[in-house]
């Protein structure tokens, strides 16, 4: 199934949850849009729209490097790469 180029806030939350595996509610995106720190979006009239590529990039930016255990330090992870 192909993802549309622009997603409404509700569809963006569904995309993050079901396609990318990051549980996210529409209200969470509402909060990010108000306070900052969320994925980039545009307004078209009264509609808020997100690009799927921007959602994916935002999620990658929030992710840590792969770890073998919770005690791995950032430096230890970089040495393993």
FIKOLZA-1660 file (N, C-alpha, C; in steps of 0.1 Angstrom, whole numbers, plus 5000, padded with zeros to 4 digits):
% residues 81
   i   px   py   pz ch aa at
   1 5008 4988 5000  A  X  N
   1 5000 5000 5000  A  X CA
   1 5009 5012 5000  A  X  C
   2 5006 5021 4991  A  X  N
   2 5014 5033 4990  A  X CA
   2 5009 5044 4999  A  X  C
   3 5018 5051 5006  A  X  N
   3 5015 5062 5015  A  X CA
   3 5013 5075 5007  A  X  C
   4 5002 5082 5010  A  X  N
   4 5000 5095 5003  A  X CA
   4 5012 5105 5006  A  X  C
   5 5014 5115 4997  A  X  N
   5 5025 5124 5000  A  X CA
   5 5023 5132 5012  A  X  C
   6 5011 5136 5015  A  X  N
   6 5008 5144 5027  A  X CA
   6 4998 5137 5035  A  X  C
   7 5000 5137 5049  A  X  N
   7 4991 5130 5058  A  X CA
   7 4986 5141 5068  A  X  C
   8 4973 5139 5071  A  X  N
   8 4967 5147 5082  A  X CA
   8 4973 5143 5095  A  X  C
   9 4971 5151 5105  A  X  N
   9 4977 5148 5118  A  X CA
   9 4972 5134 5123  A  X  C
  10 4959 5131 5121  A  X  N
  10 4955 5118 5126  A  X CA
  10 4961 5107 5118  A  X  C
  11 4962 5109 5105  A  X  N
  11 4969 5098 5096  A  X CA
  11 4984 5097 5099  A  X  C
  12 4990 5109 5103  A  X  N
  12 5004 5109 5106  A  X CA
  12 5006 5101 5119  A  X  C
  13 4998 5102 5129  A  X  N
  13 4999 5094 5141  A  X CA
  13 4997 5079 5138  A  X  C
  14 4988 5076 5129  A  X  N
  14 4986 5062 5125  A  X CA
  14 4998 5057 5118  A  X  C
  15 5004 5065 5109  A  X  N
  15 5015 5061 5102  A  X CA
  15 5027 5058 5111  A  X  C
  16 5029 5067 5120  A  X  N
  16 5040 5065 5130  A  X CA
  16 5038 5052 5138  A  X  C
  17 5026 5050 5142  A  X  N
  17 5022 5038 5151  A  X CA
  17 5023 5025 5143  A  X  C
  18 5016 5024 5132  A  X  N
  18 5014 5012 5125  A  X CA
  18 5024 5009 5114  A  X  C
  19 5030 5019 5108  A  X  N
  19 5040 5017 5097  A  X CA
  19 5054 5017 5103  A  X  C
  20 5056 5026 5112  A  X  N
  20 5070 5028 5117  A  X CA
  20 5072 5022 5131  A  X  C
  21 5062 5017 5137  A  X  N
  21 5063 5011 5150  A  X CA
  21 5066 5020 5162  A  X  C
  22 5062 5033 5161  A  X  N
  22 5064 5042 5171  A  X CA
  22 5050 5047 5176  A  X  C
  23 5046 5041 5187  A  X  N
  23 5032 5045 5192  A  X CA
  23 5031 5060 5194  A  X  C
  24 5021 5066 5187  A  X  N
  24 5020 5080 5188  A  X CA
  24 5005 5083 5186  A  X  C
  25 4999 5091 5195  A  X  N
  25 4986 5096 5194  A  X CA
  25 4985 5109 5186  A  X  C
  26 4973 5112 5181  A  X  N
  26 4971 5125 5174  A  X CA
  26 4974 5136 5184  A  X  C
  27 4969 5134 5196  A  X  N
  27 4970 5145 5206  A  X CA
  27 4985 5147 5210  A  X  C
  28 4993 5137 5208  A  X  N
  28 5008 5139 5210  A  X CA
  28 5013 5148 5200  A  X  C
  29 5009 5146 5187  A  X  N
  29 5014 5155 5176  A  X CA
  29 5008 5169 5178  A  X  C
  30 4996 5170 5184  A  X  N
  30 4990 5184 5187  A  X CA
  30 5000 5191 5197  A  X  C
  31 5004 5184 5207  A  X  N
  31 5013 5189 5217  A  X CA
  31 5026 5193 5212  A  X  C
  32 5032 5185 5203  A  X  N
  32 5045 5188 5197  A  X CA
  32 5044 5200 5188  A  X  C
  33 5032 5201 5181  A  X  N
  33 5030 5213 5172  A  X CA
  33 5030 5226 5180  A  X  C
  34 5024 5225 5192  A  X  N
  34 5023 5237 5201  A  X CA
  34 5036 5240 5208  A  X  C
  35 5043 5230 5214  A  X  N
  35 5055 5232 5222  A  X CA
  35 5068 5231 5215  A  X  C
  36 5068 5224 5203  A  X  N
  36 5080 5222 5195  A  X CA
  36 5085 5208 5198  A  X  C
  37 5095 5204 5190  A  X  N
  37 5101 5191 5192  A  X CA
  37 5096 5180 5184  A  X  C
  38 5085 5183 5176  A  X  N
  38 5079 5172 5168  A  X CA
  38 5083 5173 5154  A  X  C
  39 5077 5164 5146  A  X  N
  39 5081 5164 5132  A  X CA
  39 5076 5177 5124  A  X  C
  40 5083 5181 5114  A  X  N
  40 5079 5192 5106  A  X CA
  40 5066 5190 5099  A  X  C
  41 5058 5201 5098  A  X  N
  41 5045 5201 5092  A  X CA
  41 5043 5214 5084  A  X  C
  42 5032 5214 5076  A  X  N
  42 5028 5226 5069  A  X CA
  42 5013 5228 5072  A  X  C
  43 5009 5240 5070  A  X  N
  43 4995 5243 5070  A  X CA
  43 4990 5246 5056  A  X  C
  44 4979 5240 5052  A  X  N
  44 4972 5244 5040  A  X CA
  44 4958 5248 5044  A  X  C
  45 4956 5261 5044  A  X  N
  45 4943 5266 5050  A  X CA
  45 4943 5262 5065  A  X  C
  46 4933 5255 5069  A  X  N
  46 4932 5251 5084  A  X CA
  46 4938 5237 5086  A  X  C
  47 4942 5230 5076  A  X  N
  47 4947 5217 5077  A  X CA
  47 4961 5217 5080  A  X  C
  48 4965 5208 5089  A  X  N
  48 4979 5205 5092  A  X CA
  48 4983 5193 5085  A  X  C
  49 4994 5193 5077  A  X  N
  49 4998 5181 5069  A  X CA
  49 5013 5178 5072  A  X  C
  50 5016 5165 5071  A  X  N
  50 5029 5160 5074  A  X CA
  50 5033 5152 5061  A  X  C
  51 5046 5152 5058  A  X  N
  51 5052 5143 5048  A  X CA
  51 5057 5131 5054  A  X  C
  52 5054 5119 5048  A  X  N
  52 5059 5106 5054  A  X CA
  52 5074 5106 5055  A  X  C
  53 5081 5112 5046  A  X  N
  53 5096 5112 5047  A  X CA
  53 5100 5120 5059  A  X  C
  54 5093 5131 5062  A  X  N
  54 5097 5139 5073  A  X CA
  54 5094 5132 5086  A  X  C
  55 5083 5124 5087  A  X  N
  55 5080 5116 5099  A  X CA
  55 5091 5106 5101  A  X  C
  56 5095 5099 5090  A  X  N
  56 5105 5089 5091  A  X CA
  56 5119 5095 5096  A  X  C
  57 5122 5106 5090  A  X  N
  57 5135 5113 5094  A  X CA
  57 5134 5118 5108  A  X  C
  58 5123 5123 5113  A  X  N
  58 5121 5128 5127  A  X CA
  58 5123 5116 5136  A  X  C
  59 5117 5105 5133  A  X  N
  59 5118 5093 5142  A  X CA
  59 5133 5088 5142  A  X  C
  60 5140 5088 5131  A  X  N
  60 5154 5083 5131  A  X CA
  60 5162 5093 5139  A  X  C
  61 5159 5106 5139  A  X  N
  61 5166 5116 5147  A  X CA
  61 5164 5114 5162  A  X  C
  62 5153 5108 5166  A  X  N
  62 5150 5105 5180  A  X CA
  62 5156 5092 5185  A  X  C
  63 5161 5084 5176  A  X  N
  63 5165 5070 5179  A  X CA
  63 5180 5070 5183  A  X  C
  64 5183 5061 5192  A  X  N
  64 5197 5059 5196  A  X CA
  64 5204 5050 5187  A  X  C
  65 5217 5049 5188  A  X  N
  65 5225 5039 5181  A  X CA
  65 5222 5025 5186  A  X  C
  66 5224 5015 5179  A  X  N
  66 5221 5001 5184  A  X CA
  66 5229 4998 5196  A  X  C
  67 5223 4991 5205  A  X  N
  67 5230 4987 5218  A  X CA
  67 5229 4972 5220  A  X  C
  68 5239 4967 5227  A  X  N
  68 5239 4953 5231  A  X CA
  68 5233 4952 5245  A  X  C
  69 5235 4962 5253  A  X  N
  69 5230 4962 5267  A  X CA
  69 5227 4976 5271  A  X  C
  70 5219 4977 5281  A  X  N
  70 5215 4991 5286  A  X CA
  70 5227 4998 5293  A  X  C
  71 5238 4990 5296  A  X  N
  71 5250 4996 5302  A  X CA
  71 5260 5002 5292  A  X  C
  72 5257 4999 5279  A  X  N
  72 5266 5005 5269  A  X CA
  72 5267 5020 5269  A  X  C
  73 5279 5026 5270  A  X  N
  73 5280 5040 5269  A  X CA
  73 5280 5044 5254  A  X  C
  74 5278 5057 5252  A  X  N
  74 5278 5062 5238  A  X CA
  74 5291 5060 5232  A  X  C
  75 5302 5062 5239  A  X  N
  75 5316 5060 5234  A  X CA
  75 5318 5045 5230  A  X  C
  76 5313 5036 5239  A  X  N
  76 5315 5022 5236  A  X CA
  76 5308 5018 5224  A  X  C
  77 5296 5023 5222  A  X  N
  77 5288 5020 5210  A  X CA
  77 5296 5025 5197  A  X  C
  78 5301 5037 5198  A  X  N
  78 5309 5042 5186  A  X CA
  78 5321 5034 5183  A  X  C
  79 5328 5028 5194  A  X  N
  79 5340 5020 5192  A  X CA
  79 5336 5007 5185  A  X  C
  80 5324 5002 5187  A  X  N
  80 5320 4989 5181  A  X CA
  80 5316 4991 5166  A  X  C
  81 5314 5003 5162  A  X  N
  81 5309 5005 5148  A  X CA
  81 5321 5004 5138  A  X  C
% end
